[in-house]
């Protein structure tokens, strides 16, 4: 299973190589935009994309990006809760 994380394209870093800078939850990473490019690379600035292993795989709208980021945050919180429960069970078993 592949998971794409929403990121906003904030800068074109190398138009010849189709590389851009994406802001993914406050972390900037360089991504290849070849899969989503339909016009001039600069037209992607400000757009949201699903990012997977250094590639912008699909463009999404801001609402979908927000919903996906919220779901990912919720999954992270659920994982933390499960880990805390496991640690509590281990402590009781010792």
Backbone as JSON Lines, residues from 0, in Angstrom:
{"i":0,"aa":"X","n":[0.84,-1.18,0.0],"ca":[0.0,0.0,0.0],"c":[0.89,1.24,0.0]}
{"i":1,"aa":"X","n":[0.52,2.21,-0.79],"ca":[1.25,3.48,-0.86],"c":[0.45,4.55,-0.16]}
{"i":2,"aa":"X","n":[1.15,5.44,0.49],"ca":[0.5,6.53,1.18],"c":[1.06,7.84,0.66]}
{"i":3,"aa":"X","n":[0.2,8.68,0.14],"ca":[0.6,10.0,-0.29],"c":[0.26,11.0,0.79]}
{"i":4,"aa":"X","n":[1.2,11.87,1.1],"ca":[1.0,12.89,2.12],"c":[0.84,14.24,1.44]}
{"i":5,"aa":"X","n":[-0.19,15.01,1.8],"ca":[-0.39,16.31,1.16],"c":[0.76,17.27,1.41]}
{"i":6,"aa":"X","n":[1.17,17.94,0.35],"ca":[2.17,18.98,0.45],"c":[1.83,20.1,-0.51]}
{"i":7,"aa":"X","n":[2.16,21.31,-0.14],"ca":[1.88,22.46,-0.99],"c":[3.16,22.86,-1.73]}
{"i":8,"aa":"X","n":[3.05,22.99,-3.04],"ca":[4.19,23.4,-3.85],"c":[4.45,24.88,-3.57]}
{"i":9,"aa":"X","n":[5.67,25.21,-3.12],"ca":[5.96,26.59,-2.73],"c":[7.0,27.25,-3.62]}
{"i":10,"aa":"X","n":[7.72,26.45,-4.42],"ca":[8.79,27.02,-5.24],"c":[9.2,26.0,-6.3]}
{"i":11,"aa":"X","n":[9.57,26.49,-7.46],"ca":[10.17,25.65,-8.49],"c":[11.68,25.78,-8.29]}
{"i":12,"aa":"X","n":[12.35,24.67,-8.02],"ca":[13.78,24.71,-7.73],"c":[14.64,24.45,-8.96]}
{"i":13,"aa":"X","n":[14.13,23.67,-9.91],"ca":[14.87,23.36,-11.13],"c":[13.86,22.98,-12.21]}
{"i":14,"aa":"X","n":[13.45,23.95,-12.99],"ca":[12.43,23.73,-14.02],"c":[12.88,22.69,-15.05]}
{"i":15,"aa":"X","n":[14.16,22.69,-15.4],"ca":[14.66,21.75,-16.4],"c":[14.54,20.3,-15.92]}
{"i":16,"aa":"X","n":[14.74,20.09,-14.63],"ca":[14.64,18.74,-14.06],"c":[13.26,18.46,-13.47]}
{"i":17,"aa":"X","n":[12.33,19.43,-13.59],"ca":[10.97,19.32,-13.07],"c":[10.95,19.09,-11.55]}
{"i":18,"aa":"X","n":[11.79,19.86,-10.86],"ca":[11.88,19.75,-9.41],"c":[11.28,20.99,-8.75]}
{"i":19,"aa":"X","n":[10.6,20.75,-7.63],"ca":[9.96,21.83,-6.89],"c":[10.14,21.59,-5.4]}
{"i":20,"aa":"X","n":[9.95,22.64,-4.63],"ca":[9.98,22.53,-3.17],"c":[8.53,22.45,-2.7]}
{"i":21,"aa":"X","n":[8.26,21.44,-1.87],"ca":[6.92,21.27,-1.31],"c":[7.01,21.41,0.2]}
{"i":22,"aa":"X","n":[6.02,22.07,0.77],"ca":[5.91,22.19,2.21],"c":[4.96,21.09,2.68]}
{"i":23,"aa":"X","n":[5.51,20.14,3.43],"ca":[4.74,19.0,3.93],"c":[4.66,19.14,5.45]}
{"i":24,"aa":"X","n":[3.56,19.67,5.93],"ca":[3.36,19.88,7.37],"c":[4.5,20.65,8.02]}
{"i":25,"aa":"X","n":[4.96,21.7,7.36],"ca":[6.0,22.54,7.91],"c":[7.42,22.11,7.55]}
{"i":26,"aa":"X","n":[7.56,20.97,6.92],"ca":[8.87,20.48,6.5],"c":[8.96,20.63,4.99]}
{"i":27,"aa":"X","n":[10.01,21.27,4.54],"ca":[10.19,21.47,3.1],"c":[11.04,20.36,2.52]}
{"i":28,"aa":"X","n":[10.55,19.8,1.4],"ca":[11.31,18.76,0.72],"c":[11.2,18.97,-0.78]}
{"i":29,"aa":"X","n":[12.27,18.61,-1.45],"ca":[12.28,18.74,-2.9],"c":[11.58,17.51,-3.5]}
{"i":30,"aa":"X","n":[10.7,17.78,-4.46],"ca":[9.94,16.71,-5.1],"c":[9.96,16.88,-6.61]}
{"i":31,"aa":"X","n":[9.79,15.79,-7.31],"ca":[9.67,15.81,-8.76],"c":[8.2,16.01,-9.11]}
{"i":32,"aa":"X","n":[7.92,16.95,-10.02],"ca":[6.53,17.28,-10.36],"c":[6.13,16.79,-11.76]}
{"i":33,"aa":"X","n":[6.93,15.92,-12.36],"ca":[6.64,15.45,-13.72],"c":[5.26,14.81,-13.84]}
{"i":34,"aa":"X","n":[4.82,14.1,-12.82],"ca":[3.54,13.4,-12.89],"c":[2.33,14.33,-12.86]}
{"i":35,"aa":"X","n":[2.5,15.56,-12.37],"ca":[1.36,16.47,-12.24],"c":[1.46,17.69,-13.14]}
{"i":36,"aa":"X","n":[2.53,17.8,-13.88],"ca":[2.75,18.99,-14.71],"c":[1.91,18.93,-15.98]}
{"i":37,"aa":"X","n":[1.11,19.96,-16.19],"ca":[0.29,20.05,-17.41],"c":[0.56,21.34,-18.18]}
{"i":38,"aa":"X","n":[1.31,22.23,-17.59],"ca":[1.63,23.51,-18.23],"c":[2.98,23.99,-17.75]}
{"i":39,"aa":"X","n":[3.08,25.27,-17.54],"ca":[4.33,25.85,-17.02],"c":[4.53,25.41,-15.57]}
{"i":40,"aa":"X","n":[5.76,25.04,-15.2],"ca":[6.0,24.62,-13.81],"c":[5.57,25.66,-12.77]}
{"i":41,"aa":"X","n":[5.73,26.94,-13.1],"ca":[5.37,28.0,-12.15],"c":[3.88,27.99,-11.81]}
{"i":42,"aa":"X","n":[3.06,27.42,-12.67],"ca":[1.62,27.34,-12.41],"c":[1.3,26.41,-11.23]}
{"i":43,"aa":"X","n":[2.26,25.58,-10.83],"ca":[2.05,24.66,-9.72],"c":[2.24,25.33,-8.36]}
{"i":44,"aa":"X","n":[2.89,26.49,-8.33],"ca":[3.14,27.16,-7.05],"c":[1.81,27.49,-6.38]}
{"i":45,"aa":"X","n":[1.69,27.06,-5.11],"ca":[0.46,27.26,-4.35],"c":[-0.49,26.09,-4.43]}
{"i":46,"aa":"X","n":[-0.27,25.17,-5.36],"ca":[-1.14,24.01,-5.49],"c":[-0.77,22.94,-4.47]}
{"i":47,"aa":"X","n":[-1.75,22.12,-4.12],"ca":[-1.55,20.99,-3.22],"c":[-1.4,19.72,-4.04]}
{"i":48,"aa":"X","n":[-0.52,18.84,-3.56],"ca":[-0.29,17.58,-4.25],"c":[-0.12,16.47,-3.21]}
{"i":49,"aa":"X","n":[-0.43,15.25,-3.61],"ca":[-0.1,14.09,-2.78],"c":[1.33,13.72,-3.09]}
{"i":50,"aa":"X","n":[2.18,13.69,-2.06],"ca":[3.61,13.44,-2.21],"c":[3.91,12.01,-1.75]}
{"i":51,"aa":"X","n":[4.64,11.28,-2.57],"ca":[5.05,9.92,-2.2],"c":[6.46,9.69,-2.7]}
{"i":52,"aa":"X","n":[7.35,9.32,-1.81],"ca":[8.77,9.04,-2.08],"c":[9.41,10.04,-3.05]}
{"i":53,"aa":"X","n":[9.2,11.32,-2.79],"ca":[9.87,12.35,-3.58],"c":[9.19,12.73,-4.87]}
{"i":54,"aa":"X","n":[7.98,12.26,-5.1],"ca":[7.23,12.58,-6.31],"c":[5.87,13.15,-5.95]}
{"i":55,"aa":"X","n":[5.46,14.21,-6.64],"ca":[4.1,14.71,-6.55],"c":[3.28,13.81,-7.46]}
{"i":56,"aa":"X","n":[2.4,13.0,-6.88],"ca":[1.69,11.97,-7.64],"c":[0.34,12.44,-8.2]}
{"i":57,"aa":"X","n":[-0.32,13.37,-7.51],"ca":[-1.63,13.85,-7.95],"c":[-1.89,15.2,-7.32]}
{"i":58,"aa":"X","n":[-2.55,16.07,-8.06],"ca":[-2.97,17.36,-7.5],"c":[-4.28,17.16,-6.76]}
{"i":59,"aa":"X","n":[-4.42,17.84,-5.63],"ca":[-5.65,17.8,-4.85],"c":[-6.01,19.22,-4.46]}
{"i":60,"aa":"X","n":[-7.26,19.42,-4.04],"ca":[-7.64,20.77,-3.62],"c":[-7.33,20.96,-2.14]}
{"i":61,"aa":"X","n":[-7.41,22.19,-1.69],"ca":[-7.04,22.54,-0.32],"c":[-7.92,21.82,0.7]}
{"i":62,"aa":"X","n":[-9.21,21.64,0.4],"ca":[-10.1,20.94,1.33],"c":[-9.69,19.49,1.51]}
{"i":63,"aa":"X","n":[-9.38,18.82,0.41],"ca":[-8.96,17.42,0.49],"c":[-7.63,17.32,1.25]}
{"i":64,"aa":"X","n":[-6.73,18.27,1.01],"ca":[-5.45,18.27,1.73],"c":[-5.69,18.41,3.23]}
{"i":65,"aa":"X","n":[-6.56,19.31,3.63],"ca":[-6.84,19.52,5.05],"c":[-7.47,18.28,5.67]}
{"i":66,"aa":"X","n":[-8.41,17.66,4.98],"ca":[-9.06,16.44,5.51],"c":[-8.04,15.32,5.65]}
{"i":67,"aa":"X","n":[-7.17,15.17,4.68],"ca":[-6.16,14.1,4.72],"c":[-5.17,14.34,5.85]}
{"i":68,"aa":"X","n":[-4.71,15.59,6.01],"ca":[-3.78,15.9,7.09],"c":[-4.42,15.65,8.46]}
{"i":69,"aa":"X","n":[-5.68,15.99,8.6],"ca":[-6.4,15.75,9.85],"c":[-6.5,14.25,10.14]}
{"i":70,"aa":"X","n":[-6.82,13.46,9.11],"ca":[-6.9,12.01,9.28],"c":[-5.54,11.43,9.68]}
{"i":71,"aa":"X","n":[-4.48,11.93,9.09],"ca":[-3.14,11.45,9.44],"c":[-2.78,11.82,10.87]}
{"i":72,"aa":"X","n":[-3.16,13.03,11.3],"ca":[-2.93,13.42,12.7],"c":[-3.7,12.51,13.65]}
{"i":73,"aa":"X","n":[-4.97,12.23,13.3],"ca":[-5.79,11.34,14.13],"c":[-5.18,9.94,14.22]}
{"i":74,"aa":"X","n":[-4.67,9.43,13.1],"ca":[-4.02,8.12,13.11],"c":[-2.79,8.12,14.02]}
{"i":75,"aa":"X","n":[-2.03,9.2,13.97],"ca":[-0.85,9.32,14.83],"c":[-1.23,9.33,16.29]}
{"i":76,"aa":"X","n":[-2.3,10.06,16.63],"ca":[-2.75,10.11,18.02],"c":[-3.26,8.75,18.47]}
{"i":77,"aa":"X","n":[-3.97,8.04,17.59],"ca":[-4.46,6.71,17.92],"c":[-3.3,5.76,18.16]}
{"i":78,"aa":"X","n":[-2.27,5.85,17.32],"ca":[-1.09,5.01,17.48],"c":[-0.4,5.28,18.82]}
{"i":79,"aa":"X","n":[-0.28,6.55,19.19],"ca":[0.33,6.9,20.48],"c":[-0.48,6.32,21.64]}
{"i":80,"aa":"X","n":[-1.81,6.39,21.55],"ca":[-2.66,5.85,22.6],"c":[-2.48,4.34,22.72]}
{"i":81,"aa":"X","n":[-2.44,3.64,21.59],"ca":[-2.23,2.19,21.62],"c":[-0.89,1.84,22.24]}
{"i":82,"aa":"X","n":[0.15,2.58,21.9],"ca":[1.47,2.33,22.47],"c":[1.47,2.55,23.98]}
{"i":83,"aa":"X","n":[0.78,3.6,24.44],"ca":[0.7,3.86,25.87],"c":[-0.05,2.73,26.59]}
{"i":84,"aa":"X","n":[-1.1,2.21,25.94],"ca":[-1.85,1.1,26.53],"c":[-0.98,-0.14,26.64]}
{"i":85,"aa":"X","n":[-0.2,-0.41,25.58],"ca":[0.69,-1.58,25.61],"c":[1.73,-1.44,26.72]}
{"i":86,"aa":"X","n":[2.3,-0.24,26.87],"ca":[3.28,-0.01,27.93],"c":[2.66,-0.22,29.3]}
{"i":87,"aa":"X","n":[1.43,0.23,29.47],"ca":[0.71,0.04,30.75],"c":[0.47,-1.43,31.03]}
{"i":88,"aa":"X","n":[0.1,-2.2,29.98],"ca":[-0.12,-3.63,30.17],"c":[1.18,-4.34,30.53]}
{"i":89,"aa":"X","n":[2.29,-3.95,29.9],"ca":[3.59,-4.54,30.21],"c":[3.99,-4.25,31.65]}
{"i":90,"aa":"X","n":[3.73,-3.02,32.1],"ca":[4.08,-2.63,33.47],"c":[3.26,-3.45,34.48]}
{"i":91,"aa":"X","n":[1.99,-3.71,34.18],"ca":[1.16,-4.5,35.09],"c":[1.59,-5.96,35.1]}
{"i":92,"aa":"X","n":[2.06,-6.46,33.97],"ca":[2.47,-7.86,33.87],"c":[3.8,-8.12,34.57]}
{"i":93,"aa":"X","n":[4.61,-7.08,34.78],"ca":[5.93,-7.29,35.4],"c":[5.86,-7.42,36.88]}
